Amino acid sequence: MFMDRLFNETQRLAAIFSALEALRLADEHGTPRGWASPFGLLQIIRCCARILELSSCVAKAGYRECDQETLEAITSETRQVLYSVQAQIAA
């Protein structure tokens, strides 16, 4: 159950970085909102928070739904995304 939700959230995060998703989220003037826009950064942070929350739930369940290495890889990648967002905001 948690892994399905975790998978869905990681797919949502990946979609934010796609050009098609940026076009779908265009503003009322048709201008695409890129992932580096305030709206895009907020979406990325929200997805990362949800991924880390779900990862914590899987860990608390005793890794029954996935192995520990997979979960650590997911959380490591999520942290890297957050670090990238932080660098983007600081720039």
C-alpha positions as CSV (number, residue, x, y, z in Angstrom):
1,M,0.0,0.0,0.0
2,F,2.7,2.5,1.0
3,M,4.8,1.5,-1.9
4,D,2.0,2.2,-4.4
5,R,1.6,5.7,-3.0
6,L,5.3,6.2,-2.9
7,F,5.6,5.2,-6.5
8,N,2.7,7.5,-7.5
9,E,4.4,10.5,-5.7
10,T,7.7,9.9,-7.4
11,Q,6.0,9.8,-10.7
12,R,4.3,13.1,-9.9
13,L,7.7,14.6,-9.1
14,A,9.2,13.3,-12.3
15,A,6.3,14.8,-14.3
16,I,7.0,18.2,-12.9
17,F,10.3,18.3,-14.7
18,S,8.7,17.3,-18.1
19,A,8.0,19.9,-20.7
20,L,4.5,18.5,-21.3
21,E,3.6,19.0,-17.6
22,A,5.0,22.5,-17.7
23,L,2.7,23.3,-20.7
24,R,-0.3,21.7,-18.9
25,L,0.3,23.9,-15.9
26,A,0.6,27.1,-18.1
27,D,-0.9,30.3,-16.6
28,E,-3.9,32.1,-18.0
29,H,-1.8,33.7,-20.7
30,G,-0.5,30.4,-21.9
31,T,3.0,31.0,-20.5
32,P,4.4,27.7,-19.2
33,R,5.4,27.6,-15.5
34,G,8.7,26.0,-15.4
35,W,9.9,24.0,-12.5
36,A,12.1,26.9,-11.4
37,S,9.1,29.2,-11.0
38,P,7.8,29.8,-7.4
39,F,4.8,27.5,-8.2
40,G,7.0,24.8,-9.6
41,L,9.4,24.9,-6.7
42,L,6.5,24.7,-4.3
43,Q,5.2,21.6,-6.1
44,I,8.6,20.0,-5.9
45,I,9.0,20.7,-2.2
46,R,5.5,19.3,-1.6
47,C,6.2,16.1,-3.6
48,C,9.5,15.6,-1.7
49,A,7.9,16.1,1.6
50,R,5.2,13.5,0.7
51,I,7.9,11.0,-0.6
52,L,9.9,11.4,2.6
53,E,6.7,10.9,4.7
54,L,5.7,7.8,2.8
55,S,9.3,6.5,3.1
56,S,9.1,6.9,6.8
57,C,5.9,5.0,6.9
58,V,7.5,2.1,5.0
59,A,10.4,2.1,7.3
60,K,8.2,2.1,10.4
61,A,6.3,-0.9,8.9
62,G,9.6,-2.8,9.0
63,Y,10.5,-2.8,5.3
64,R,7.8,-5.4,4.5
65,E,6.9,-3.6,1.3
66,C,10.4,-3.0,-0.1
67,D,14.0,-3.7,0.9
68,Q,16.0,-1.2,2.9
69,E,18.4,-0.4,0.1
70,T,15.6,0.6,-2.3
71,L,14.1,2.8,0.4
72,E,17.5,4.5,1.1
73,A,18.0,5.1,-2.6
74,I,14.6,6.8,-2.9
75,T,15.2,9.0,0.1
76,S,18.7,9.9,-1.0
77,E,17.5,11.0,-4.4
78,T,14.7,13.0,-2.8
79,R,17.2,14.8,-0.6
80,Q,19.3,15.6,-3.7
81,V,16.3,17.1,-5.3
82,L,15.6,19.2,-2.2
83,Y,19.3,20.3,-2.2
84,S,19.0,21.3,-5.8
85,V,15.8,23.3,-5.0
86,Q,17.6,25.0,-2.2
87,A,20.5,26.0,-4.5
88,Q,18.0,27.3,-7.0
89,I,16.3,29.5,-4.4
90,A,19.6,30.8,-3.1
91,A,20.8,31.8,-6.6
